[in-house]
Amino acid sequence: MSSESFEIKGGNRLQGTLVPQGAKNEALQVLCAVVLSSEKITISNVPDIKDVNMLISLLKGLGVRVAQTTADTWTFQADTVNLDYLESTAFRNDAGRIRGSVMLMGALLARFGRAYLPQPGGDKIGRRRMDTHFLGFQKLGADFRYDEAKRAYTLEAKQLTGTYLMMDEISVTGTANVVMAATMAKGTTTIYNAACEPYVQQLCKMLNAMGARIEGIGSNLLTIEGVTSLGGASHRILPDMIEIGSFIGLAAMTQSEITIKDCQIKELGIIPTVFRKFGLQFEFRGDDIYIPAQDNYEIQTFIDGSIMTVYDAPWPGFTPDLMSILLVMATQAKGSVLIHQKMFESRLFFVDKLIDMGAQIILCDPHRATVIGLGRQHSLRGISMTSPDIRAGVALLIAALSAKGTSIIHNVHQIDRGYQNIDGRLNAIGAQIRRFSDT
């Protein structure tokens, strides 16, 4: 089976406008939620990316009636769901390839009283345990079994019952799964230590539009009054804040003048603030972000002059999905920074490629890297490399676009999983990226 690669000719300044796609992480949640209702649900601003398209294919396999009405708008009607599909080889193969499939469990359990799922795949970014999901389902009254031979999970419950839940970790997908299960549980469910990322907020708003009764949206304390059934709704997905942050980092690294359209700035949290700490200048023009071409940027220090530390944290902290972008940006900044990736222990392992490109980085341990900025005194150089996961892949693409010479990035299906037509969109504003098939 052939795979695809990018050939990137670096060193070009880009100029133009970029429109962010719909949020990948939100899309995976709200698409799973369509299984909760037998009525028609319309979702717009759906990104055309591999992970989302694979999940839509799973929904079709389940018997959900799916129609694409415009380039980014889909309708779903789960009035004839075929639960036998869950036991099929096709479902095991496809559901195991994307992590987003895990959120089908909460919806299936709530509506049909049973769910089956193979151990999900996704990024190779370290352990991503599932305990939080299953502990939540069990507290709601579900029986849980793990088949070690098949590496698959089974859940069954004749009637879920509302309860008090203290989440053992602030898990975005765990919160989404338990929220979906609780919408049709009997009585009241209280979820404390819930994730409150915009993705979860959007899911809760869509569920309420379908007739759910969820209070506390945007906080870490959710109260859910169970209902007997859910109806149809229309929902629009937010622009992808990870792609917005990636484009800000791209502008910095390539000294480019870029306008990012329709960013829903109020939903970006502290993301703009953290990029400004790296010395990047930009301005808000309505809901657009305008980034002027900037020759140099300097990382701030703490008030006492000590080296800045940036770390990821659950919302409203800084998202782990943009840590790789910050790390790449730091390589060409003035000053030094400690990047502390707390939540995943393998997400910094792509720095060896940046070191090969000429970056000055000390990988302290699986969670921490110190970056000594080159201040543009030395450009990165083009090399051949492989994308290990979605976010590192785009960080390496940004590094390659800023580097002298030509770079090759293999395994770009990892980038395609999260970024829609990224090569075509960047080429339209002056990048030189050629996609080719490996033989």
N, C-alpha and C positions, 0 to 999 in steps of 0.2 A: 504494500500500500504506500503510495507516494504521499509526501507531506509538502508543505509550502514554506518558503523562506522569503525574507526581504533582503534586497540589496539597497543600501542607503549611501548616497553621496552626501557627505556632511559639509558643514561650513557655510550653508546658505542662510541668509536672513529671510525670514518669512514675513508676509504682510497680507492682512485681510481679515475676514470675518469667519468665525466658527460658531455653529449652532450645536449645543450639547444634545446628545441623545437622551431618551428617557432613562430613568435610573434603573440599572440592572438589578440591584438588590431589592428594590421595591417591586419591580415587575415579577420577580420570582415568587414573592409573597402573595400579591394580589391575584396572580394567575392560579395559584393553588386554591385560593378562596372561592373561585367560581364553582367548585365542587359542592359547596355548602348549600346551593340553591338549585331548584329545578327551573327557575325562571331565567330570562335572558339578561345577561350582563355585558355591558359595553365598556371596553377599556381602550383609552387612547394614549398616544405618545409611547407606544410599545417599541422598545429598541429592537432592531433587526440584527440580533447577535446569536451566536451558536447556543449558548446556554438557554436563552429564552425560547428559541425555535425548537430545541430538544424537549423542553417542558411542554410546549404547545403540542408537539407530536405525542407525548405521553397522554395528554388530555384527550386527544383524538382516539388513542388506543383504548382509553377507558370508556369511550362511547359519548364523550362530550361533543355536542354539535358546535363546530368552530367555523367561523367565516371571517375573512379579511375584507373590510369594507373600504378602507383607504390604505395608503402606504404604512401608516402607523396605528390604525384603529382596527380592533378585532371585536367580534361578538362571540359569546360563549353561552351555551345552554346545556346544563347537565341534567336533562330530564330522562335520559335513558342510559344510566351508568352501568357498565358491565364489570362487576367485581371479579369475575373469573379471570379477567385480563391480568389481575395482580399476581396470579400464580403462573403466568406464562413466561416462557424463556425470553420473549421479546421485551417484556416489562423488566425482568431481572437485568437484562443486558443494558437497556437504555436508562433505567432509573439509577443504576449503579454508576453511571458516567457523570452525573451532575449532582452537586450537593443540594441544589434548590429543590430537588424531588423530595427531600426529607419533610418539607412542609405540607405535602399531601396527606401525611398521617393525621394531623389534627383535624383537617376538614373531613376526611373519610370516616374517622372515628366518631366525630360529632353527628354526621348525617346517617351513616350506615351501620355504626356500631362495631366496625372492624377495619383494620388497616394492616397492610403487609408491605415491607420495604427491604430491599437488599441494602447492604452497607453502602452509603453513597460515596461518590468519588469527588472530583474537583481539584483544587490546587494542592500541590505538594508543599505546604507551608507549615508542616508540623502537626501535632496531634490536635484534633478538633473533636472533643468527646461529645457523646450524645446523651450522657446521663441526665442532663437538665431536662431534656425533652421527656424522657421516659419517667423520671421521677414526678414530673408534673402530671402526665397522663395517669400514672398510678394513683396519685392523690385525688384525682377526679373520679377514680373508681374503675380504671381499666386494668385488665389482666395483661401482663407483658411477658413475652417469651423471646429468647434469643437463640437461634439455631446456629451453633458454632460451625457445623459442617457446611451449611449453605451461606453462612455469614449474612443472615437475614433476621429482621425483626417482625414480630407479629403482635398486634394489639387487638383486644376484644373487650366490648362493654355493652351490656344490654341497655343500660341507662347511666350516663355520666351524671354525677351529682356535684353541685357547687361546693367549694371548700375554700379555706384560707391557704394560700400558697406563698411560701417564702422561697423565691428562686435562689438556688445555691450558687449561681453565677449570673452575671448580667449578659445573657445571651440573646442576641437579636433574633435568630431563627428559633431558639427555644421559646422566647416570649411569644413570637408570632404563632407558633404551633399550639401552645397552650391557650392563647387567646381564641384561636379558631375553635378548638375543642370546647372551650367554656361557653361559647355563644349559645349552644343549644343544650347545655347541662341543666339539670333541674335545680333551681334555686340560685343563690348568689355565690359568685367566685370572686375572691379578692387576691390579686397578684401583687406582692410586694417585692421590691428589688427588680422590677421589670425593666427591660431595656426601653429607652424612650427615643431612639433614633428617629429621624423623619420617616424612614421606611415603615417603622411600626406605627407611627402616628397616622400615616397614610392608609395603612391596612385597616386600622381601627375606624377611620372616617368612612372608608368604603363599606365596612361591615355595618356601621350604623346606618348608612344610606340603604343597606339591604334589610334593615329592620332590627339589627342587634341593639343591645342597650349597654353601651360601654361608657363609663365615666372615668375621668382622670387622664384623658389623652394628653400626652406631652410630659407626663410626670412618671415617677417610678412606682406609683401606686394606682393600679387599675382595678375598678370594680365593675363586674359584669353580671347583669341580671339575665339568666337564661331565658330564651324564647323557644317556642315549639318549632318554628320554621323561619326561613329567611327568603326574601324575595329578590327581585331584579334591581339593578342600579346602573348608573353610568359613572365612570371614574377616569380621571386624567392623572397619569404618572408624572411625578416631578422630574425636572431635568437632573441629570446624573451629576451629583456634587463631586464624585471622584473624577469624572471626565473634566469638569470645570477646573478642578485643582491641577489635573495633568496638563491642561492647556496653559494655565498660569506658569507652571514650571517650564513648559516648552518655550514660552515667550522669553522667560529669563535666560535660559540656557543658549538660545539661538539669537539673542539680542534683537528680537522681532517686535513689530508693532501689530498687535492682535486685538480685535474686539470679540468678546464672547457674548453672544446674544441670549436674552431671555433666561437669566440665571436663577430667578427666584431667590434673590440675595438674602432675604430674611430667613430662608431655610438653610443657609450655609453655616450657621453657628460661628465658631471661632476660626474657621478655615482661612478667611481673608486676613485675620489678625496674625496668624502664625506665619503666613507668607510675607507679611510686612515685617515681621521680626527678622526675616532673612534679607531685608533691605530692598525688597522689590516694591517698585512704585506702580500704582494703578489707581483708577478712579471709577466710581459707580456713576453710570449715566442711565438713570431710571433703573431698569432691571438688567442692564448690560454692564459688563466689566470691560473697561478700556485699559489696555496695557501699552504704554509707549515703549519704543525701542530704548533699551537702557544698556549702556556700555559696561557698567560695573554695578555690583550690589554688595553690600557689606552686612554680615550677620551681626546682630546686636549682641552685647554681653548682658549679663545680669547687672543690677544696679551697683554691686560692689566690684564690678570689673571681671568677675569670673566667667568662664566659658559657658555659653548657653547650652542647656540640655533640653531636648525636645522629646517628648514621649507620647505614646498613644494611650487612650483611655476610653471607656464607654461614654457615649453621648451624655452630656454636652462637651466631653473632652474631645481631643483631636482624633480623627478616624485613623485606624491602623492602615487602611487602604491607601493613604497618601504618604506614608512614611518613606516608601521607596522613592517617591518623587522629590521629597525634601532632601533625601540623601544625595541624589544625583545633582540637584541644584547646588548643594553645598560644595561640590567638588570644584566649581568655578567661582565661588563667592570669595570675598575677602574675609578672613577670619576663620575660626574653627568652631565646631559644634559636636556635641555628643548626641547621637541618635540612639534612643532607647526604645526598642520594639518590644514592649512588654507582653503582648497578647499572643504572639506566635513565635515559636523558637527557630523556624527555618526561613523566615522571610528576609533575613539579611545575607543569606548565603550567595546571593548574586553579586556581592561586592568584589569577588575575585575577578569578574569580568571588567569591572570599572578600574581595578588596580592594573589589569593588563592594558587598559586604555591610557594609563598614565596618572590616574587619580591617586591622591595620597590619603589612604584610609587604613586605619588600624581596626581590625575586627577583634574586639576585646573578648567576646564570647558569643554564643548564639543569639543573644538579645541586644548587644550593644556594639556600636561602631563609632569611632572617633574620626571625623573628617577634617583634614587640614586643607582649607580652601586654597586653590591655586591663583585666585584673583585674576584669572585670564592671562597670567604671565606665560603659562604653558597650556596649549590646547590639548584636549584629549585626542587620541589617535584611533583611527578605524581599525577594528579587528573582526574576526569571525567568532560568533558566540551562539548560544542556544537559550531560548526563553524558558525559564523554569515554571513561571506561573503568570497569571494575567497582569498583575500590578508591576512585578519586576520586569515583565516583557515590555511594557510601555515605558518604564523608566530607562531601560536599555535602548529603546528606540529614540527617546529624547536625547540620551547621551550620544548616540550615533549621529543624530541630526546636527549636533553641535561640534562633532569631532572633525579633525582634518583627515581627509582621505575617505576611503570606502569601507563600510562595515557590512557584514552579513549576519542576519539574525535567523537562525533556524527555529523550527517548531512554532511558527507564528499562529498556529491554530489556538494556542494558549491566549494570544492577544485577541484573536477573533472571538473568543468566548465572551469577552467583555466590552469590546470596542467595535462599533459599527463602521465598516468601510473606512478604517482609520487611514490607510494609505491613500485612498482616493480623496478624502477630505483634506489631508495635509498637502498632498500634491497640488490641490487647487489653490493653495496660498503660497506656493513656491518651494515646497519640499521636493526632493528627488528620491522617491522610494519606488523600487521595482519589485513586484511580486513574481516569484517564479516557483515552479514545481521541482522538487528534488526527485532524482531518478534512483 
